Amino acid sequence: MQKIDFTLRGEFITLDKLLKATGVVPSGAQAKLLIAEGKVQVDGREELRKTAKLRAGQVVGVTGTRIRLQPPDAEPGAE
């Protein structure tokens, strides 16, 4: 499983934009399709809201990838 630590630039990022920004999908349209098909989990629960606001500390799981959101001032890999 691929693990990605993603540092936020602000208070939150929407789920579809996160998937595109991390390179999990090549386009926003594909991100929205994955979400609509129920293939994305946030904190272990299926998430169907394409523009769900994600904040630091949350974990997104999709297609063998785990994305952990870090606060804007966090260093990569810090826990």
C-alpha positions in Angstrom: 0.0 0.0 0.0 1.3 3.4 -1.0 1.3 6.0 1.9 1.2 9.7 1.2 1.5 12.5 3.7 -0.2 15.6 2.3 0.4 19.0 3.9 -2.5 21.3 3.7 -2.0 24.9 2.5 -5.1 26.2 4.4 -7.7 24.9 6.8 -9.1 22.3 4.5 -9.1 20.7 1.0 -12.1 19.1 -0.8 -11.9 15.4 -1.4 -12.0 15.6 -5.2 -9.1 18.2 -5.2 -7.1 16.1 -2.8 -7.2 13.0 -5.1 -6.1 15.1 -8.0 -3.4 17.0 -6.1 -1.8 13.7 -4.8 -1.8 12.2 -8.3 -4.1 9.3 -7.3 -6.2 10.3 -10.4 -5.2 12.4 -13.4 -8.3 14.6 -13.4 -11.1 16.0 -11.3 -13.6 14.1 -13.4 -12.0 10.8 -12.5 -11.8 11.8 -8.8 -15.6 12.5 -8.8 -16.3 9.2 -10.6 -14.3 7.2 -8.0 -16.1 9.0 -5.1 -19.5 8.5 -6.7 -18.8 4.7 -7.1 -18.1 4.4 -3.4 -14.4 3.6 -3.8 -13.1 6.3 -1.5 -13.0 6.1 2.3 -12.4 8.9 4.8 -11.4 7.8 8.3 -12.5 4.2 7.4 -16.0 5.2 6.2 -17.3 5.3 2.7 -17.5 9.0 1.5 -19.9 9.9 -1.3 -19.6 13.7 -1.0 -17.3 14.8 -3.8 -16.6 18.2 -2.1 -16.4 16.9 1.5 -14.0 19.2 3.4 -11.0 17.4 4.8 -8.9 18.7 7.6 -5.6 17.8 9.2 -5.5 14.4 10.9 -8.0 12.8 8.6 -7.0 9.7 6.5 -8.3 9.0 3.0 -8.1 5.5 1.5 -8.5 4.8 -2.2 -7.2 2.1 -4.6 -4.3 0.8 -2.5 -3.3 4.3 -1.4 -3.6 5.9 2.0 -3.4 9.7 2.3 -2.8 11.3 5.7 -3.5 15.0 5.9 -1.0 17.2 7.8 -1.5 20.7 9.2 0.0 23.5 7.1 3.0 23.9 9.5 3.8 20.1 9.7 7.0 18.6 8.4 6.7 15.6 6.1 6.6 12.3 8.0 6.0 14.0 11.4 3.5 12.4 13.7 
